[in-house]
Amino acid sequence: MFIKVDAMKKDYNKAEEDLRQSRAKIKECDGQISSLVKAQNKLQQKRADNQVEIRKLENEVNLLSLML
């Protein structure tokens, strides 16, 4: 009977450790995902800013070509 209880305790402790490690890995992955989302948002904003700048330059070129 005690051997069975000891085996169950060992299995339980192993399961708890596996769960702890899994949670730690999930937390690590969440941090990486957050960093990637922030970087993606920055790149999207930079792209939008660049598109606005391109439109401004195109408008300037069009105005200059009309003046010539």
Order of alpha helices (4+ residues) and beta strands (2+ residues): alpha
